[in-house]
Structure formats: structure tokens, C-alpha cells
Amino acid sequence: MCGLAKIGESLCYGRDENTIIKILMKILMKVLHIIIAWHIIRADREVDIMSVTLLDLTERLVPISDFSQGKAGKIFNDVAENNNEYIVLKNNQPTAVLLSVKEYRETQEKVAKLDEILEKVENIRLLKLAESRAKDNTSSFESFVNEQGFSMEELEKISESVEIE
């Protein structure tokens, strides 16, 4: 069993589904905050998230018209050489993000890892649900049909008479 599965198993052990979902939502919110902070501040800078000012953010806002006014080269060089990121505005609305290929690849790797973690946590949740249902008093389908006053033969005859378009 991999380390992530062990973490997920210990997270779910002895907890009901609602508690697990609340815990997962808290974890996801923290991960989202980390990703947002990582996008605002380059990962290699040692800057406290609280020290990011509005000025820092507005310096990264670039109107799309700047690209047609000869500023594209400067912006792309800054992205490539300094790993700075820009938010492109069209009609004063954020439309796109410019980031270096290195930053993009790192982001994609992190997203893939997060997807893997979420999938494992979902698998654990489904396993817990299956285990809880297995403990319930369940009966076979045939027993259910008989309890409803039908036989399996009657059910087969009814199903043969139904046409599905």
C-alpha cells in the first residue's frame, strides 16, 4: 500500500461520510490557497503571502493592447527569463495568463498529483461505503422479487414484452 493510501485510510478510519467530506473540503481549500499563492508569487522567491500588495498584483495585469504596441517582446522576455507571470486583460476583464513553460509544466505536474490524491481518497470513500453496505441486512434480487409477490419467471415474461426504442 502506498503512503497516500495509508494517509487516506487513516483519514477515513472510524469517521462517517459527512465528516470525511468536511475534512476533504478543508484539505482542498488549503491546497487551492497554496496553488493560488504559488501562482501569484514565484515558488523560488521567499515572500510571505501576506506581504503581497495590490500594487504587486496590478503590475502583473497587462492590457491586450500592450501586445500590439510593441511591448510583447519585453513581456515575453520577462516571463522567460524571470519566471514572472502576467494576467492579460481584454476589455478590462482577466482573459488569459502568461507564464513560463517551466512554471506551466510544474503546475501540470502538481495538478496531476492532486488528481491522483483525490482519486485515491474517493476510492477509499467508496470502499468505506461498500463496507458499510455489506454490513447491512441485504437480500438477493430473487428474494426481493419474491417479497414483491412475483416470481423470476413472471418477471422474465414481463421483460420480454417490453420494447425499448
Stockholm file with secondary structure:
# STOCKHOLM 1.0

chainA/1-165         MCGLAKIGESLCYGRDENTIIKILMKILMKVLHIIIAWHIIRADREVDIMSVTLLDLTERLVPISDFSQGKAGKIFNDVAENNNEYIVLKNNQPTAVLLSVKEYRETQEKVAKLDEILEKVENIRLLKLAESRAKDNTSSFESFVNEQGFSMEELEKISESVEIE
#=GR chainA/1-165 SS CCHHHHHHHHHHTTCCHHHHHHHHHHHHHHHHHHHHHHHHSCTTSCCCGGGCCHHHHHHTEEETHHHHTTCHHHHHHHHHHHCCCEEEEETTEEEEEECCHHHHHHHHHHHHHHHHHHHHHHHHHHHHHHHHHHHSCCCCHHHHHHHTTCCHHHHHHHHHHCCCC
#=GC SS_cons         CCHHHHHHHHHHTTCCHHHHHHHHHHHHHHHHHHHHHHHHSCTTSCCCGGGCCHHHHHHTEEETHHHHTTCHHHHHHHHHHHCCCEEEEETTEEEEEECCHHHHHHHHHHHHHHHHHHHHHHHHHHHHHHHHHHHSCCCCHHHHHHHTTCCHHHHHHHHHHCCCC
//
